[in-house]
Amino acid sequence: MNNEWDEYAEGWDADASVQQYADNAFDELSKLVDLNDLSVFDFGCGTGSLAQILSPRVKDIVALDGSSEMINILSKKKLSNVSTISGFLTQDLIDSHPLLTKKFDLIVASSVCGFLPDYEITLGLLKSLLKIGGVFVQWDWLSNDDTSDVGLSETRVVRALKENKYIEVQVKTPFEMSSLNGTMTVLMASGKNA
């Protein structure tokens, strides 16, 4: 299935800001979670910039992205403990895909949730994939209000996590990304499955 992200896949890893974003996300993640021997679900993995950093530090990773071209590039990296799924997260996919039959210790979503048309519903699907005590962590562009087409507001993220019964919800703005178009703040949010 082609989607709009397929056209970006080939040059994605050549953009230095993609790796910088993944490095920053990893630095913040490693402050929050002991990664040793975890089973990880990388939701919206893209070409695997974050998965590539996580791979030597965790037990295994299941990486999902809606762009088949992004998944193709990740697969070519031949990370021995990373399994890929090309598709969109739905209840049907969870019910039918063999890689999604187990529960995960950690779910990461790096710069993906702000692009979802159904963010709140997706949080519920993701929670169903977490072990009890498992942690969900997301990074997205910070929006100052809920009407913006870019990013997510702190208010919306906290409300959505709490409505989906995540506990120990935390939100912060740990880093910014600069480009010729200006500087954008990154929101990081986390919650646990009770």
C-alpha positions as CSV (number, residue, x, y, z in Angstrom):
1,M,0.0,0.0,0.0
2,N,1.5,3.3,-1.0
3,N,1.1,6.4,1.0
4,E,2.4,10.0,1.1
5,W,5.5,9.0,3.2
6,D,6.8,6.5,0.6
7,E,8.1,9.4,-1.5
8,Y,10.3,10.6,1.4
9,A,11.8,7.2,2.2
10,E,14.8,7.1,-0.1
11,G,16.3,10.4,1.1
12,W,15.1,10.2,4.7
13,D,18.3,8.9,6.3
14,A,20.4,11.5,4.4
15,D,18.7,14.3,6.4
16,A,21.0,15.0,9.4
17,S,18.1,16.3,11.5
18,V,16.4,12.9,11.3
19,Q,19.4,11.3,13.1
20,Q,19.7,14.2,15.5
21,Y,16.0,13.9,16.5
22,A,16.5,10.1,17.1
23,D,19.7,10.8,19.1
24,N,17.9,13.3,21.3
25,A,14.9,11.0,21.7
26,F,17.2,8.1,22.7
27,D,19.0,10.3,25.3
28,E,15.7,11.3,26.9
29,L,14.4,7.7,26.8
30,S,17.5,6.3,28.5
31,K,17.0,8.7,31.4
32,L,13.4,7.4,31.8
33,V,13.7,3.7,31.2
34,D,16.3,1.0,31.8
35,L,16.4,-0.5,28.3
36,N,18.3,-3.7,29.2
37,D,16.6,-6.8,27.9
38,L,13.3,-5.1,27.0
39,S,10.9,-6.1,24.3
40,V,10.1,-3.0,22.3
41,F,7.4,-2.0,19.8
42,D,8.5,1.0,17.6
43,F,5.3,2.5,16.3
44,G,5.7,4.6,13.2
45,C,9.3,3.6,13.0
46,G,10.1,5.2,9.6
47,T,13.4,4.0,8.3
48,G,14.4,2.9,11.8
49,S,16.6,5.7,13.1
50,L,15.5,5.1,16.7
51,A,15.3,1.3,16.3
52,Q,18.9,1.3,15.1
53,I,20.1,3.0,18.3
54,L,17.9,0.8,20.5
55,S,18.7,-2.5,18.8
56,P,22.0,-3.3,20.5
57,R,20.6,-2.3,23.9
58,V,17.3,-4.2,24.0
59,K,16.1,-7.8,23.6
60,D,14.0,-7.3,20.5
61,I,12.1,-4.8,18.5
62,V,8.9,-5.0,16.4
63,A,8.9,-2.0,14.1
64,L,5.7,-0.9,12.3
65,D,5.2,1.8,9.7
66,G,2.4,2.6,7.3
67,S,5.0,3.3,4.6
68,S,6.2,0.2,2.8
69,E,9.2,2.1,1.4
70,M,10.3,3.2,4.9
71,I,10.0,-0.4,6.1
72,N,12.0,-1.6,3.0
73,I,14.9,0.7,4.0
74,L,14.8,-0.4,7.6
75,S,14.8,-4.1,6.5
76,K,17.9,-3.5,4.4
77,K,19.8,-2.4,7.6
78,K,19.6,-6.1,8.7
79,L,19.3,-5.5,12.4
80,S,19.2,-9.0,13.8
81,N,16.7,-8.4,16.6
82,V,14.4,-6.1,14.6
83,S,11.2,-7.5,12.9
84,T,9.2,-5.3,10.6
85,I,5.6,-4.8,9.8
86,S,4.4,-2.7,6.9
87,G,0.9,-1.5,7.7
88,F,-1.4,0.6,9.8
89,L,-2.2,-0.2,13.4
90,T,-5.7,-1.5,13.7
91,Q,-7.5,-3.9,15.9
92,D,-7.6,-6.3,13.0
93,L,-3.9,-6.1,12.6
94,I,-3.3,-6.7,16.3
95,D,-5.7,-9.7,16.3
96,S,-4.1,-11.3,13.2
97,H,-0.4,-10.5,13.0
98,P,1.8,-13.1,14.7
99,L,4.4,-10.4,15.8
100,L,1.6,-8.7,17.7
101,T,0.5,-11.6,19.8
102,K,2.9,-10.9,22.6
103,K,2.9,-7.9,24.9
104,F,5.7,-5.3,25.0
105,D,7.8,-3.8,27.8
106,L,8.2,-0.5,26.0
107,I,6.4,1.2,23.1
108,V,8.0,4.2,21.4
109,A,6.4,6.6,18.9
110,S,8.9,9.1,17.6
111,S,7.3,12.0,15.6
112,V,4.3,10.0,14.6
113,C,1.3,10.7,16.9
114,G,0.9,14.3,15.8
115,F,0.2,13.0,12.3
116,L,-2.5,10.5,13.3
117,P,-6.1,11.3,12.4
118,D,-7.3,9.2,15.4
119,Y,-4.6,9.8,18.1
120,E,-6.9,9.1,21.1
121,I,-8.1,5.8,19.6
122,T,-4.5,4.8,18.6
123,L,-3.4,5.3,22.2
124,G,-5.9,2.7,23.3
125,L,-4.7,0.2,20.7
126,L,-1.1,0.8,21.8
127,K,-2.0,0.3,25.4
128,S,-3.5,-3.1,24.5
129,L,0.0,-4.1,23.3
130,L,1.8,-3.1,26.6
131,K,2.6,-5.5,29.4
132,I,1.3,-4.5,32.8
133,G,3.8,-2.0,34.0
134,G,5.0,-1.4,30.5
135,V,5.8,2.1,29.4
136,F,4.6,4.1,26.4
137,V,6.8,7.1,25.2
138,Q,6.1,9.5,22.4
139,W,7.9,12.5,21.0
140,D,6.0,15.0,18.8
141,W,6.2,18.6,17.8
142,L,4.7,20.8,20.5
143,S,1.6,22.8,19.5
144,N,0.3,25.7,21.6
145,D,-3.3,24.8,21.0
146,D,-5.5,22.0,19.8
147,T,-6.5,23.6,16.5
148,S,-3.0,23.5,14.9
149,D,-2.4,21.2,12.0
150,V,1.2,20.6,13.3
151,G,2.0,18.8,16.5
152,L,0.1,18.1,19.7
153,S,-0.6,20.3,22.7
154,E,0.3,19.3,26.2
155,T,-3.3,19.5,27.2
156,R,-4.5,17.1,24.5
157,V,-1.7,14.6,25.2
158,V,-2.3,14.5,29.0
159,R,-6.1,14.2,28.5
160,A,-5.7,11.4,25.9
161,L,-3.3,9.4,28.0
162,K,-5.5,9.7,31.1
163,E,-8.7,8.9,29.1
164,N,-7.0,5.7,28.0
165,K,-6.1,4.9,31.6
166,Y,-2.3,5.3,31.4
167,I,-0.8,6.0,34.8
168,E,2.2,8.0,35.9
169,V,1.7,10.3,33.0
170,Q,4.5,12.7,32.4
171,V,4.9,15.5,29.8
172,K,7.9,17.7,29.2
173,T,9.7,19.6,26.4
174,P,13.2,18.2,26.5
175,F,14.7,19.5,23.3
176,E,14.3,21.7,20.2
177,M,15.1,21.2,16.6
178,S,16.4,24.0,14.4
179,S,16.2,24.4,10.7
180,L,16.2,27.2,8.1
181,N,12.5,27.6,8.8
182,G,13.0,28.2,12.5
183,T,13.0,26.3,15.8
184,M,10.4,23.8,16.9
185,T,10.0,22.4,20.4
186,V,9.6,18.7,20.9
187,L,7.0,17.4,23.4
188,M,7.8,14.1,25.1
189,A,5.1,12.2,26.9
190,S,5.0,8.9,28.8
191,G,2.6,6.7,30.7
192,K,2.5,3.2,32.1
193,N,-0.1,0.5,31.7
194,A,-1.7,-0.3,35.0
